[in-house]
Amino acid sequence: MALFSRTKILYSTTKCYMNKYCNLKVSVRSLMSKQLVYNEFGDPLQVVKFRECSVPPLGSQEVLVRMLAAPVNPADINTIQGKYPVKVDLPTVAGNEGVGIVEDIGKDIEGISPGNKVIVTKPVQGTWRTIATFTKNVVRVVPDDLGVVEAATLTVNPCTAYRMLVDFVSVKNNNKVVIQNGANGACGQNVIQICKAWGIKNINIVRNRPDIADLKQYLECLGATYVLTEDELRSTNIFKEKKIDKPSLALNCVGGKSSLEMMRHLQHSGKMVTYGGMSREPVSIPTSAFIFKDLSFYGFWMTHWNEQANPTDKEKMMTDVVSLMCDNKLKGPVHKMVKFDNYKEALENALTSTGFTGCKYVLDFTT
């Protein structure tokens, strides 16, 4: 057992008490965890409260985890607001993703050992806390050399990017082109990097901004073939001049006019996958897209995929994504580490549009 002063854990060793009547061994354990808890749905800045709570005894199928980091995602915000389609029993600890170090294991645990680095693989497990107990089936051991940010953000955006590039159009090794909007978002950055690793040409659409040249350069360094603003997409000649084939797959997280413009450039029988709606405008599909171009339209939600997928597909996905990360072909998103005590700064960021397409804030439990 260990004493971790950074998380203010009091974890005492077993003491023996003896008197003239009997020999009595008493295990004294008082383990405290800092947590972000909400008792009602609403504005995260109002309903999320800092609490210090005792950790219950470890069950036979549970692992005790000292959390290292956990991101603040749009889905976390929507869950706290009560707008996310996942059932949550209140009160609860916030947070869906995260990485930590195993400190102790239940007596019936196999395949996990103290000292292992683990990620939380299922949502609404409450990752915004310094110390947590999780059942074995919601954690996964990852390599020690996997970066903290990469591990903390692994299960949502990288896996979403992977699935969208695998499940709808056979783009790998088939000279297919992918187009996406919101390309500077966390998922978009993962799409670009996986495309580069797999040799897939990609066209990336972003909103215009004062630092657009720097953003384009950054995305190109990640592996973007082309980066265009929404206005540039409307007037581009890259398809007419045969600089690149028209895309077979469009990935949409914006909706509205942005999705319509991507739709116009899709090849005959192309497919569009929608996984977000940052503009809060609907995806409007012209009748001609169905009749004359034979386009297909799909929605994708990582949580639903995880609920329906078979273990073999899950394992292959996780193995592939972790391998890309360990090979330095898939890096974590642009991010800022925020001390746990400053959690409101992270919430404020996620409540703005920059939290969707800009810098991701990650709660740091080690400081």
C-alpha positions as CSV (number, residue, x, y, z in Angstrom):
1,M,0.0,0.0,0.0
2,A,1.2,3.5,-0.6
3,L,0.8,7.1,0.5
4,F,0.1,9.6,-2.2
5,S,0.3,13.1,-0.8
6,R,-0.7,14.7,-4.0
7,T,-4.2,13.3,-3.8
8,K,-4.4,13.5,0.0
9,I,-4.9,9.8,0.5
10,L,-4.7,8.4,3.9
11,Y,-4.1,4.7,3.5
12,S,-2.8,3.1,6.6
13,T,-1.2,-0.3,7.1
14,T,-2.8,-3.0,9.1
15,K,-2.3,-2.6,12.8
16,C,-2.5,-5.3,15.5
17,Y,-4.2,-4.6,18.8
18,M,-3.7,-7.1,21.6
19,N,-5.1,-7.3,25.1
20,K,-5.3,-9.9,27.8
21,Y,-8.6,-11.2,26.5
22,C,-7.8,-11.8,22.8
23,N,-5.6,-11.2,19.8
24,L,-7.5,-8.9,17.5
25,K,-6.3,-7.8,14.0
26,V,-8.1,-4.7,12.7
27,S,-7.6,-3.3,9.2
28,V,-7.7,0.5,9.4
29,R,-8.3,2.2,6.0
30,S,-9.6,5.6,5.3
31,L,-9.3,6.5,1.6
32,M,-10.4,9.9,0.4
33,S,-11.1,11.0,-3.2
34,K,-11.6,14.5,-4.6
35,Q,-14.6,14.4,-7.0
36,L,-16.7,16.6,-9.3
37,V,-20.3,15.7,-8.5
38,Y,-23.7,16.9,-9.7
39,N,-27.0,16.3,-8.1
40,E,-29.2,17.8,-10.8
41,F,-29.1,18.6,-14.5
42,G,-28.3,22.1,-15.6
43,D,-25.6,24.6,-16.3
44,P,-22.3,22.8,-15.5
45,L,-20.8,25.9,-13.9
46,Q,-23.7,25.9,-11.5
47,V,-24.5,22.3,-10.8
48,V,-21.1,20.7,-10.7
49,K,-19.6,20.8,-7.2
50,F,-16.3,19.9,-5.8
51,R,-16.5,17.2,-3.1
52,E,-14.1,15.1,-1.0
53,C,-15.6,11.7,-0.4
54,S,-14.5,8.4,1.2
55,V,-13.9,5.5,-1.2
56,P,-15.9,2.4,-0.4
57,P,-14.2,-1.0,0.2
58,L,-12.9,-2.7,-2.9
59,G,-15.2,-5.4,-4.3
60,S,-13.9,-8.7,-5.6
61,Q,-14.3,-7.7,-9.2
62,E,-13.2,-4.1,-8.9
63,V,-10.0,-2.2,-9.4
64,L,-8.8,0.8,-7.4
65,V,-7.4,3.4,-9.8
66,R,-5.5,6.6,-9.1
67,M,-6.6,8.9,-12.0
68,L,-3.9,10.7,-14.0
69,A,-6.0,12.8,-16.5
70,A,-9.5,13.1,-17.9
71,P,-10.6,15.3,-20.8
72,V,-13.6,17.6,-20.8
73,N,-15.6,16.7,-23.9
74,P,-18.8,18.2,-25.4
75,A,-20.5,15.0,-24.5
76,D,-19.6,15.5,-20.8
77,I,-21.2,19.0,-20.9
78,N,-24.3,17.7,-22.6
79,T,-24.6,14.8,-20.1
80,I,-24.4,17.3,-17.2
81,Q,-27.0,19.5,-18.9
82,G,-29.3,16.5,-19.3
83,K,-29.3,16.7,-23.1
84,Y,-27.3,13.6,-23.9
85,P,-29.2,10.4,-24.7
86,V,-27.5,8.3,-22.0
87,K,-29.3,7.4,-18.8
88,V,-27.6,8.9,-15.7
89,D,-28.7,8.2,-12.1
90,L,-28.2,11.3,-9.9
91,P,-26.2,12.2,-7.9
92,T,-23.2,11.1,-9.9
93,V,-19.5,11.8,-10.6
94,A,-19.0,13.6,-13.9
95,G,-16.6,12.4,-16.7
96,N,-16.6,9.8,-19.4
97,E,-13.0,9.3,-20.5
98,G,-9.8,9.0,-18.5
99,V,-6.5,7.3,-17.7
100,G,-5.1,6.2,-14.4
101,I,-2.8,3.8,-12.6
102,V,-4.1,0.7,-10.8
103,E,-3.3,0.8,-7.1
104,D,-5.1,-2.3,-5.9
105,I,-7.3,-5.1,-7.3
106,G,-10.1,-7.2,-6.0
107,K,-9.4,-10.8,-5.0
108,D,-11.1,-12.3,-8.1
109,I,-9.3,-10.0,-10.6
110,E,-7.1,-11.6,-13.3
111,G,-5.2,-9.9,-16.1
112,I,-4.9,-6.6,-14.3
113,S,-2.1,-5.8,-11.8
114,P,-1.2,-2.9,-9.5
115,G,1.0,-0.5,-11.5
116,N,-0.8,-1.1,-14.8
117,K,-1.9,1.9,-16.8
118,V,-5.6,1.7,-17.6
119,I,-8.2,3.6,-19.5
120,V,-11.9,3.7,-18.9
121,T,-13.7,2.2,-21.9
122,K,-17.4,2.8,-21.1
123,P,-19.2,6.1,-20.6
124,V,-20.7,7.7,-17.5
125,Q,-18.3,5.9,-15.1
126,G,-17.3,9.1,-13.4
127,T,-13.7,9.9,-14.3
128,W,-13.5,13.4,-12.9
129,R,-12.0,12.2,-9.5
130,T,-8.6,11.6,-8.1
131,I,-9.3,8.0,-6.9
132,A,-12.0,5.7,-8.2
133,T,-13.1,2.1,-8.1
134,F,-14.2,0.6,-11.4
135,T,-15.5,-2.9,-12.2
136,K,-13.1,-4.9,-14.3
137,N,-15.2,-4.8,-17.4
138,V,-15.0,-1.0,-17.8
139,V,-11.2,-0.7,-17.8
140,R,-8.5,-1.8,-20.3
141,V,-4.8,-2.1,-19.7
142,V,-2.7,0.0,-22.1
143,P,1.1,0.1,-22.7
144,D,3.1,2.1,-20.2
145,D,4.7,4.1,-22.9
146,L,1.4,5.4,-24.3
147,G,1.2,9.1,-23.6
148,V,-1.1,10.4,-20.9
149,V,-3.1,12.7,-23.2
150,E,-3.4,10.0,-25.9
151,A,-4.6,7.5,-23.4
152,A,-7.0,9.9,-21.6
153,T,-8.7,10.8,-24.9
154,L,-8.5,7.4,-26.7
155,T,-12.0,6.0,-26.5
156,V,-14.1,8.7,-28.1
157,N,-12.5,10.7,-30.9
158,P,-9.8,8.3,-32.2
159,C,-12.2,5.4,-32.1
160,T,-14.9,7.5,-33.8
161,A,-12.5,8.5,-36.6
162,Y,-11.4,4.9,-37.0
163,R,-14.9,3.5,-37.3
164,M,-16.1,6.1,-39.7
165,L,-13.1,5.4,-42.0
166,V,-13.7,1.6,-41.8
167,D,-17.5,1.0,-41.6
168,F,-19.0,2.9,-44.5
169,V,-16.7,3.1,-47.5
170,S,-13.6,0.9,-48.1
171,V,-11.2,3.8,-48.3
172,K,-8.0,2.0,-47.1
173,N,-5.8,0.8,-50.0
174,N,-8.5,1.7,-52.6
175,N,-7.5,5.2,-53.6
176,K,-10.6,6.7,-52.2
177,V,-10.7,10.3,-51.1
178,V,-12.3,11.5,-47.8
179,I,-13.7,15.0,-47.2
180,Q,-14.6,16.3,-43.7
181,N,-15.7,19.6,-42.1
182,G,-14.8,20.6,-38.6
183,A,-11.4,19.3,-39.5
184,N,-9.6,21.2,-36.7
185,G,-11.7,19.5,-34.1
186,A,-10.4,16.6,-32.0
187,C,-12.0,14.0,-34.1
188,G,-11.0,15.8,-37.3
189,Q,-7.4,15.7,-36.3
190,N,-7.6,12.0,-35.7
191,V,-9.2,11.5,-39.2
192,I,-6.3,13.4,-40.8
193,Q,-3.7,11.3,-39.0
194,I,-5.3,8.0,-39.6
195,C,-5.7,8.9,-43.3
196,K,-2.0,9.7,-43.5
197,A,-1.0,6.5,-41.8
198,W,-3.2,4.5,-44.2
199,G,-2.3,6.5,-47.4
200,I,-5.7,8.1,-47.9
201,K,-6.0,11.5,-49.5
202,N,-8.2,13.8,-47.6
203,I,-9.8,17.2,-48.0
204,N,-10.4,19.2,-44.8
205,I,-12.9,22.1,-44.4
206,V,-12.5,24.7,-41.6
207,R,-14.1,28.1,-40.9
208,N,-12.1,31.2,-41.8
209,R,-10.3,32.9,-39.0
210,P,-7.5,35.5,-38.5
211,D,-4.9,32.7,-38.0
212,I,-6.1,30.6,-40.9
213,A,-2.6,30.3,-42.5
214,D,-1.2,28.8,-39.2
215,L,-4.1,26.4,-38.9
216,K,-3.7,25.2,-42.4
217,Q,0.0,24.6,-41.9
218,Y,-0.7,22.7,-38.7
219,L,-3.3,20.4,-40.3
220,E,-1.0,19.8,-43.3
221,C,1.8,18.8,-40.9
222,L,-0.7,16.2,-39.4
223,G,-1.2,14.8,-42.9
224,A,-3.9,16.9,-44.6
225,T,-3.8,16.7,-48.4
226,Y,-5.9,19.9,-48.7
227,V,-7.2,22.4,-46.2
228,L,-9.9,24.7,-47.5
229,T,-12.1,27.3,-45.8
230,E,-15.9,27.0,-46.3
231,D,-15.8,29.9,-48.8
232,E,-12.8,28.3,-50.7
233,L,-14.8,25.0,-51.0
234,R,-17.5,26.8,-52.9
235,S,-15.1,28.1,-55.5
236,T,-12.3,25.5,-55.6
237,N,-11.0,24.1,-58.9
238,I,-9.1,21.1,-57.5
239,F,-11.7,18.7,-58.9
240,K,-12.1,20.3,-62.3
241,E,-8.3,20.5,-62.7
242,K,-8.0,16.8,-61.7
243,K,-5.7,17.6,-58.8
244,I,-7.6,15.1,-56.7
245,D,-10.5,12.8,-57.3
246,K,-13.9,13.7,-55.9
247,P,-14.4,12.2,-52.5
248,S,-16.3,8.9,-51.9
249,L,-16.8,9.6,-48.2
250,A,-17.8,12.8,-46.4
251,L,-17.7,13.1,-42.6
252,N,-20.0,15.8,-41.2
253,C,-19.9,17.3,-37.7
254,V,-21.3,20.7,-38.6
255,G,-24.5,20.4,-40.6
256,G,-26.3,23.2,-42.3
257,K,-24.6,24.9,-45.4
258,S,-21.3,23.2,-44.6
259,S,-22.7,19.7,-45.1
260,L,-24.6,20.8,-48.2
261,E,-21.3,22.1,-49.8
262,M,-19.5,18.8,-49.1
263,M,-22.5,16.9,-50.5
264,R,-22.1,18.8,-53.8
265,H,-18.6,17.4,-54.3
266,L,-19.3,13.8,-53.5
267,Q,-18.8,11.2,-56.2
268,H,-21.8,9.3,-57.6
269,S,-22.9,6.7,-55.0
270,G,-20.8,8.5,-52.3
271,K,-21.7,8.4,-48.7
272,M,-22.0,11.0,-46.0
273,V,-21.7,10.2,-42.3
274,T,-23.0,12.7,-39.7
275,Y,-21.6,12.5,-36.2
276,G,-22.2,16.0,-34.9
277,G,-24.1,19.2,-35.5
278,M,-22.0,22.2,-34.3
279,S,-23.9,24.7,-36.4
280,R,-27.2,23.5,-34.8
281,E,-28.6,23.6,-38.3
282,P,-30.2,20.5,-39.9
283,V,-28.7,18.4,-42.7
284,S,-30.8,19.3,-45.7
285,I,-30.6,16.8,-48.6
286,P,-31.7,17.8,-52.1
287,T,-33.9,15.4,-53.9
288,S,-31.4,15.2,-56.8
289,A,-28.8,13.8,-54.4
290,F,-30.9,10.8,-53.9
291,I,-32.2,10.3,-57.4
292,F,-29.4,11.4,-59.7
293,K,-26.3,10.9,-57.6
294,D,-27.5,7.9,-55.6
295,L,-25.9,9.4,-52.4
296,S,-26.4,7.6,-49.1
297,F,-26.6,9.3,-45.7
298,Y,-25.8,7.8,-42.3
299,G,-25.5,8.8,-38.6
300,F,-22.8,7.6,-36.3
301,W,-22.6,7.5,-32.5
302,M,-19.7,5.8,-30.8
303,T,-21.6,4.9,-27.7
304,H,-24.2,3.0,-29.8
305,W,-21.5,1.2,-31.8
306,N,-19.9,0.0,-28.5
307,E,-23.2,-1.3,-27.3
308,Q,-23.8,-3.4,-30.5
309,A,-20.3,-4.4,-31.6
310,N,-18.8,-7.8,-31.1
311,P,-15.7,-8.3,-28.9
312,T,-13.5,-9.2,-31.9
313,D,-14.2,-5.9,-33.7
314,K,-13.7,-3.9,-30.5
315,E,-10.4,-5.6,-29.8
316,K,-9.1,-5.0,-33.3
317,M,-10.1,-1.4,-33.2
318,M,-8.4,-0.8,-29.8
319,T,-5.3,-2.7,-30.9
320,D,-5.0,-0.7,-34.1
321,V,-5.5,2.7,-32.5
322,V,-3.1,2.0,-29.6
323,S,-0.5,0.7,-32.1
324,L,-0.9,3.9,-34.2
325,M,-0.4,6.0,-31.0
326,C,2.6,4.0,-29.8
327,D,4.2,4.3,-33.3
328,N,3.7,8.1,-33.0
329,K,1.4,8.1,-36.0
330,L,-1.6,9.3,-34.0
331,K,-1.1,12.1,-31.5
332,G,-3.4,13.6,-28.9
333,P,-5.4,16.7,-29.8
334,V,-4.2,20.2,-29.2
335,H,-4.8,20.5,-25.5
336,K,-4.2,22.4,-22.3
337,M,-3.6,20.6,-19.0
338,V,-5.7,22.1,-16.2
339,K,-5.1,21.5,-12.5
340,F,-8.0,19.7,-11.0
341,D,-8.7,22.6,-8.6
342,N,-9.2,24.8,-11.7
343,Y,-11.9,22.7,-13.2
344,K,-14.2,25.6,-13.9
345,E,-11.8,26.9,-16.5
346,A,-12.1,23.6,-18.4
347,L,-15.9,23.7,-18.1
348,E,-16.0,27.3,-19.4
349,N,-13.9,26.3,-22.4
350,A,-16.1,23.4,-23.3
351,L,-19.2,25.6,-23.1
352,T,-17.9,27.7,-26.0
353,S,-17.5,26.8,-29.6
354,T,-13.7,26.7,-29.1
355,G,-14.3,23.7,-26.9
356,F,-15.6,21.8,-30.0
357,T,-13.1,22.8,-32.6
358,G,-10.2,24.4,-30.7
359,C,-8.0,23.5,-27.8
360,K,-9.2,20.5,-25.7
361,Y,-8.9,21.0,-21.9
362,V,-7.7,18.0,-19.9
363,L,-8.0,17.8,-16.1
364,D,-4.7,17.0,-14.5
365,F,-5.0,15.0,-11.3
366,T,-1.2,14.8,-10.7
367,T,-0.6,18.4,-9.6
